[in-house]
Amino acid sequence: MEKFIILMWLCSTVNSPPCFQITTPEKVFDDHYSCVSFGYSHSIKLIKKLKIEDVNRLGLYTRFACRKENIIKKETNA
């Protein structure tokens, strides 16, 4: 079964290393559209939670990628 996995990073234009991976409340999506929509909306929520001064001083921004994965569904014996 094909699903989409989101990978998200918080990045800085002034720090090194420039990005570090962050966890998201949702990780697996049924289609690319759902994954991308979540990535943009979660990015906005994340940036709004940060202090304006920190975003400006550190040049903070988010990056994300939606990767297609084959998920193996486990069968249960009833």
C-alpha positions as CSV (number, residue, x, y, z in Angstrom):
1,M,0.0,0.0,0.0
2,E,1.4,3.4,-1.0
3,K,1.5,6.2,1.6
4,F,3.3,9.5,1.9
5,I,5.7,10.2,4.8
6,I,6.5,13.8,5.8
7,L,10.0,14.8,6.8
8,M,10.3,18.3,8.3
9,W,13.2,20.5,9.3
10,L,13.6,23.8,11.2
11,C,16.3,25.8,9.6
12,S,18.3,28.9,10.2
13,T,20.1,31.3,7.8
14,V,22.8,32.1,10.4
15,N,23.5,28.9,12.4
16,S,25.6,25.9,11.5
17,P,24.4,23.3,10.9
18,P,21.7,25.2,9.2
19,C,18.8,22.6,9.7
20,F,17.7,20.0,12.1
21,Q,14.9,17.5,11.7
22,I,11.8,17.9,13.8
23,T,8.9,15.6,14.6
24,T,5.4,16.2,13.5
25,P,2.1,15.2,15.1
26,E,1.2,13.4,11.9
27,K,3.7,11.4,9.8
28,V,1.8,9.2,7.3
29,F,-0.7,10.4,4.7
30,D,-2.9,8.7,2.1
31,D,-1.9,11.0,-0.7
32,H,0.6,13.7,-1.7
33,Y,-2.0,16.5,-1.5
34,S,-2.7,15.7,2.2
35,C,0.9,15.5,3.0
36,V,1.8,18.8,1.3
37,S,-1.3,20.6,2.8
38,F,-0.3,19.4,6.3
39,G,3.4,20.5,5.7
40,Y,2.4,24.1,4.9
41,S,-0.2,24.4,7.6
42,H,2.1,22.9,10.2
43,S,4.9,25.2,9.1
44,I,2.7,28.3,9.8
45,K,1.7,27.0,13.2
46,L,5.3,26.2,14.2
47,I,6.6,29.6,13.1
48,K,3.8,31.4,14.9
49,K,4.7,29.6,18.1
50,L,8.2,31.0,18.0
51,K,9.2,34.4,19.3
52,I,9.3,37.0,16.5
53,E,12.7,38.2,17.7
54,D,14.1,34.7,17.4
55,V,12.7,34.2,13.9
56,N,14.2,37.5,12.8
57,R,17.5,37.1,14.6
58,L,18.2,33.5,13.6
59,G,16.5,33.7,10.2
60,L,14.3,30.7,11.1
61,Y,12.2,28.9,8.5
62,T,10.9,25.4,7.8
63,R,11.5,22.9,5.1
64,F,9.6,19.7,4.4
65,A,9.4,16.8,2.0
66,C,6.7,14.3,1.2
67,R,8.2,11.0,0.3
68,K,6.3,8.1,-1.3
69,E,6.7,4.9,0.7
70,N,5.3,1.4,0.4
71,I,3.8,0.4,3.7
72,I,3.2,-3.2,4.5
73,K,0.0,-3.8,6.3
74,K,0.2,-6.5,8.9
75,E,-2.5,-9.1,8.8
76,T,-4.0,-10.1,12.1
77,N,-5.2,-13.6,12.9
78,A,-8.6,-13.5,14.5
